[in-house]
Amino acid sequence: MKVKVNDNLYDIVIVGNDIVKVNGEEVVAKSFDDCIVIKGTEFHLDFEEEGDPSLMIIDGMAYLVSRSYLTEKVSDEIRAPISGRVIDIPARKGYRVERGQVIIVLEAMKMENEIKSPATRWIKDIVVSKGQSVKAGDILVTFDSTRQ
């Protein structure tokens, strides 16, 4: 199957017994309830299904994942992957953020979860404020789709 993650296209074939081929390279990948181990490295997953593309949070980094790789639509918002409390907002409205830059920090289950930008974008609005409680799926940030 073809899968697009942010701007990267991958050809994935599930071989079986924890073996997958990613762009022709065999990779050992084991999946558990809330994590995946790839080549011996553990990644913690929070996943929010929202159609195609879907939002996937891996170790605090937001990714847009799509099976219909021909779709060029990039989400104009980031939603809370889990319920928690906003403890920091390093980004600001009107600022340009780089891919991987921390936008919001949520505290959930006594852990800090960094919500990072899935792409280089301009922030249109930050919908939450420091100290605010949010539920999984609440909109945290919107991006300006008119600015590149």
C-alpha positions as CSV (number, residue, x, y, z in Angstrom):
1,M,0.0,0.0,0.0
2,K,1.1,3.6,-0.5
3,V,1.1,5.8,2.5
4,K,1.8,9.5,2.6
5,V,3.1,10.9,5.9
6,N,3.3,14.7,5.9
7,D,5.1,15.3,2.6
8,N,6.8,11.9,2.3
9,L,5.4,9.0,0.3
10,Y,6.1,5.4,1.4
11,D,5.4,2.1,-0.3
12,I,4.6,-0.4,2.5
13,V,4.2,-4.2,2.2
14,I,3.4,-6.2,5.3
15,V,5.4,-9.4,4.9
16,G,4.2,-11.0,8.1
17,N,5.5,-12.0,11.6
18,D,6.6,-8.5,12.5
19,I,8.4,-7.9,9.1
20,V,7.4,-5.1,6.8
21,K,9.0,-3.6,3.7
22,V,9.3,0.1,3.6
23,N,10.3,1.3,0.1
24,G,11.8,-2.1,-0.5
25,E,13.8,-2.3,2.8
26,E,12.9,-5.0,5.2
27,V,12.2,-3.7,8.7
28,V,11.4,-5.5,11.9
29,A,8.4,-3.7,13.5
30,K,6.4,-4.9,16.5
31,S,3.2,-3.3,17.5
32,F,1.8,-3.0,21.1
33,D,-1.3,-1.2,22.5
34,D,0.3,2.2,22.7
35,C,3.7,1.8,21.1
36,I,5.6,0.4,18.2
37,V,9.2,-0.9,18.1
38,I,11.0,-0.3,14.8
39,K,14.6,-1.6,14.4
40,G,14.8,-1.8,18.2
41,T,13.7,1.8,18.9
42,E,10.4,2.3,20.8
43,F,7.9,5.0,19.7
44,H,4.9,5.9,21.8
45,L,1.7,6.4,19.9
46,D,-1.4,8.5,20.4
47,F,-3.7,8.2,17.4
48,E,-6.8,10.1,16.5
49,E,-8.9,8.8,13.6
50,E,-10.4,11.6,11.6
51,G,-10.9,10.1,8.1
52,D,-8.3,10.6,5.5
53,P,-5.9,12.1,6.3
54,S,-5.7,11.0,9.9
55,L,-3.7,12.6,12.7
56,M,-1.1,10.4,14.4
57,I,1.0,11.6,17.3
58,I,4.3,9.7,17.7
59,D,6.5,10.7,20.7
60,G,4.8,14.1,20.7
61,M,5.3,14.8,17.0
62,A,2.1,15.3,14.9
63,Y,1.9,13.5,11.5
64,L,-0.7,13.5,8.9
65,V,-1.1,10.0,7.6
66,S,-3.1,9.2,4.4
67,R,-3.6,6.1,2.4
68,S,-4.9,8.1,-0.5
69,Y,-1.5,9.6,-1.3
70,L,-2.8,11.6,-4.3
71,T,-4.6,13.9,-1.8
72,E,-2.5,17.0,-1.3
73,K,-4.7,18.5,1.5
74,V,-2.8,19.4,4.6
75,S,-4.9,20.0,7.8
76,D,-5.3,23.6,8.8
77,E,-5.6,22.7,12.5
78,I,-4.0,20.7,15.3
79,R,-6.3,18.9,17.7
80,A,-5.5,17.6,21.2
81,P,-4.5,13.9,20.8
82,I,-5.3,13.3,24.5
83,S,-7.2,15.0,27.3
84,G,-5.1,17.1,29.6
85,R,-4.1,20.6,30.7
86,V,-2.2,23.2,28.6
87,I,1.0,24.0,30.6
88,D,3.0,25.9,28.0
89,I,2.4,27.6,24.6
90,P,5.9,28.3,23.1
91,A,4.4,29.4,19.7
92,R,2.5,32.6,19.1
93,K,-0.4,33.7,16.8
94,G,0.9,35.1,13.6
95,Y,4.3,33.4,13.9
96,R,5.8,31.0,11.4
97,V,6.6,27.6,12.9
98,E,8.9,25.0,11.4
99,R,8.2,21.3,11.1
100,G,8.9,19.6,14.4
101,Q,8.8,22.9,16.4
102,V,6.9,22.6,19.7
103,I,3.6,24.5,19.6
104,I,1.7,23.4,22.7
105,V,2.7,21.4,25.8
106,L,-0.1,19.3,27.4
107,E,0.1,17.7,30.8
108,A,-1.7,14.4,30.9
109,M,-1.4,11.5,33.4
110,K,1.5,13.4,35.1
111,M,3.5,13.5,31.8
112,E,4.4,16.4,29.6
113,N,3.4,15.9,26.0
114,E,4.9,18.2,23.4
115,I,2.6,18.9,20.4
116,K,4.8,19.7,17.5
117,S,4.0,21.2,14.1
118,P,3.6,18.6,11.4
119,A,4.8,21.0,8.7
120,T,6.3,24.5,8.3
121,R,3.2,26.8,8.6
122,W,2.0,30.2,9.8
123,I,-0.2,30.1,12.9
124,K,-3.6,31.7,12.4
125,D,-4.9,31.3,15.9
126,I,-4.1,29.6,19.2
127,V,-7.5,28.5,20.4
128,V,-6.4,27.5,24.0
129,S,-4.7,29.3,26.8
130,K,-2.1,28.3,29.4
131,G,-3.8,26.4,32.3
132,Q,-6.8,25.4,30.2
133,S,-8.1,21.9,30.3
134,V,-8.8,20.2,26.9
135,K,-10.4,17.0,25.8
136,A,-9.1,14.7,23.1
137,G,-10.1,16.1,19.8
138,D,-10.4,19.8,20.9
139,I,-8.8,22.2,18.4
140,L,-5.6,23.7,19.8
141,V,-4.1,25.6,16.9
142,T,-5.3,26.7,13.5
143,F,-2.9,27.5,10.6
144,D,-3.2,30.2,7.9
145,S,-3.8,28.3,4.7
146,T,-3.3,31.5,2.6
147,R,0.3,31.9,3.7
148,Q,3.2,29.6,2.7
